[in-house]
């Protein structure tokens, strides 16, 4: 298994790369990953960043700018927020109940004409993330009971269960969606690992390339088996596993990693694993 993107690059025309956990850790960019993506783009290859962030692409690009990720490291960005907006749009003029940071995710609703209100009057729950980074899903059991009583569908704009944030692992919206589903609630998601976000990413990659791209020459890069590996498998793409994020401890990513352990972790996803490395690097 290779530990350098340069060994794989000649076989691919485009990369669909995860952002949080690959390009940055929620606080700072990974310079070696940025360098790798820039080098990959040399010679006309394309990079689409594909993220489960529950916001539209524009504020994500602004965040990358702030972190010092140059725009020549990627061609386009597609987010779970982008594709989730299509699920929220039918609620125009109706009340939805929002779970997550109250202002950070405003762009998710921009122009959709939905009304944010209480769970008692809402027709759906929209989850971007847990309300604070210190929250755990079990803290929402009381609210879940009300959602279930009212048979509210839960639209999850961030399917990630956990994410690395400056070396700390925090819960995301997907963990709450999982708990709701376990209690019998109805959930809907369009981000990774589901097809809508990959279909949009592939469309953007081909538009950037100016031609059709063969799936066998597109590489998915990510740090999560649940979202990135399964998503790559569902989309028919090869998968490069970045092990030094949410799976770092269990794989001893920065110590003496066991290749067999990495393969075993990815195997149930059905993804075609072509390599793994602790950090994306050229």
Secondary structure, DSSP 4 states (H G I P E B T S, - for coil): -BS-THHHHTT-SEEEE--BTTTB-SSSB-HHHHHHHHHHHTTS-EEEEEE--SS-HHHHHHHHHHHT--GGG-SEEEEHHHHHHHHHGGGTTSEEEEES-TTTTGGGTTTT--EE--TTT-SEEEESS-SSTT--GGGGHHHHHHHHHTT-EEEES---SEEEETTEEEE-HHHHHHHHHHTT--EEE-STTSHHHHHHHHHHHHHHHTS---GGGEEEEES-IIIIIHHHHHHT-EEEEE-SSTTHHHHTTTS---HHHHHHHHHTTT-EEEEEESS---
